[in-house]
Amino acid sequence: MFLKLGFKSVTMDDIAGEMCISKKTIYKYFCNKELLIEESTATVHKEIHEIIDTIISKEYNAIEENFEIRKMFKEMFKAIDNSPIFQLKKHYPEIYETVMAREINECNTTFERNIKKGIQQGLYREKINVKNYVQFYYHLVFTIKENISSEKEGQQIELEVLEYHTRAMATPAGITELENQLLNYTI
């Protein structure tokens, strides 16, 4: 509900009505809306990273893996107009900081592993500074999430960032794989 309608606009009355329970029941478990938002974002974070782990376990090549993860985000947030991260930053900055701290840790690990995998597969150049490339990609992606209010616009720009990031690291074989992924990707 928060993702569809926005963190600010959803009230405890809305939640109670949607769940067919009383507000009193909600307040039995969550003393305020902020705590409910914290728990909701933690649950979504966990679900996202479980899906990412499933994608990784399928043994795609590094570039294909990034596109599969991109598709997962596109599907998950396709019905959403406003970026959830943008909303959190604007209306619940403390919760936003907590969410971003979790994401930094998880994403850095995922990005680093992907780059090392791509190097081993001959899709990314060997002589790159992995930590720097992780930081470059992380900063580009999260700057978009923080500053673009439209989820659809953010998705388009993030795809362009993925292409930019991949081209910066790719070997000729990696460029070929990237071109194939771009041909098969629909926005």
Secondary structure as the mmCIF struct_conf table of DSSP 4:
data_model
#
loop_
_struct_conf.conf_type_id
_struct_conf.id
_struct_conf.beg_label_comp_id
_struct_conf.beg_label_asym_id
_struct_conf.beg_label_seq_id
_struct_conf.end_label_comp_id
_struct_conf.end_label_asym_id
_struct_conf.end_label_seq_id
HELX_RH_AL_P HELX_RH_AL_P1 PHE A 2 LEU A 5
TURN_TY1_P TURN_TY1_P1 PHE A 7 SER A 9
HELX_RH_AL_P HELX_RH_AL_P2 MET A 12 MET A 19
TURN_TY1_P TURN_TY1_P2 CYS A 20 CYS A 20
BEND BEND1 ILE A 21 ILE A 21
HELX_RH_AL_P HELX_RH_AL_P3 LYS A 23 TYR A 29
BEND BEND2 CYS A 31 ASN A 32
HELX_RH_AL_P HELX_RH_AL_P4 LYS A 33 SER A 57
TURN_TY1_P TURN_TY1_P3 LYS A 58 GLU A 59
HELX_RH_AL_P HELX_RH_AL_P5 ALA A 62 MET A 76
TURN_TY1_P TURN_TY1_P4 PHE A 77 ALA A 79
BEND BEND3 ASP A 81 ASP A 81
STRN STRN1 ASN A 82 ASN A 82
HELX_RH_AL_P HELX_RH_AL_P6 PRO A 84 HIS A 91
HELX_RH_AL_P HELX_RH_AL_P7 PRO A 93 GLN A 120
TURN_TY1_P TURN_TY1_P5 GLN A 121 GLY A 122
BEND BEND4 LEU A 123 LEU A 123
STRN STRN2 TYR A 124 TYR A 124
BEND BEND5 GLU A 126 ILE A 128
HELX_RH_AL_P HELX_RH_AL_P8 VAL A 130 ASN A 147
STRN STRN3 SER A 150 SER A 150
HELX_RH_AL_P HELX_RH_AL_P9 GLU A 151 MET A 169
STRN STRN4 ALA A 170 ALA A 170
HELX_RH_AL_P HELX_RH_AL_P10 PRO A 172 ASN A 184
#
